[in-house]
Amino acid sequence: MVEILETLKKQDERLNNIENLLSLSKTVLNIDEVSKLTGLSKSTIYKFTHLGKIPFYKQAKHLFFDRMEIENWLKTNRGFNTDLIDKASSTYVTLSK
């Protein structure tokens, strides 16, 4: 009985891995998939769609998201490390003179 349970657990893990890999290849995502992709809660995503802060499409009361648009949206508020800040400030000072 223990062997059967272990085999079932292994199969369940494999199925979950396959589902995750398949979801990575999708180009149109639903809100659950966007939540997994971004790490944001569904309520936050709903709020962002209402405020127009996240790119989305609406069809028959359902929200859909383009994977590339979401990935680009995630990259819009890039933080800067000190090297980039130093370089930008040096360039600004040089060009301002």
BELJO-V62292 format. One record per pair of residues at least 24 apart in sequence whose C-alpha atoms are under 10 Angstrom apart, sorted by the first residue. I is the first residue (numbers start at 0). J is the second residue. If there is no record, write none. Layout:
I_J + I_J
This chain:
23_66 + 24_66 + 25_65 + 25_66 + 26_64 + 26_65 + 26_66 + 26_67 + 26_68 + 27_56 + 27_63 + 27_64 + 27_65 + 27_66 + 27_67 + 27_68 + 28_55 + 28_62 + 28_63 + 28_64 + 28_65 + 28_66 + 28_69 + 29_55 + 29_56 + 29_61 + 29_62 + 29_63 + 29_64 + 29_65 + 29_66 + 30_55 + 30_61 + 30_62 + 30_63 + 30_64 + 32_63 + 32_64 + 32_66 + 33_63 + 33_64 + 33_65 + 33_66 + 33_69 + 33_70 + 36_66 + 36_69 + 36_70 + 36_73 + 37_69 + 37_70 + 37_73
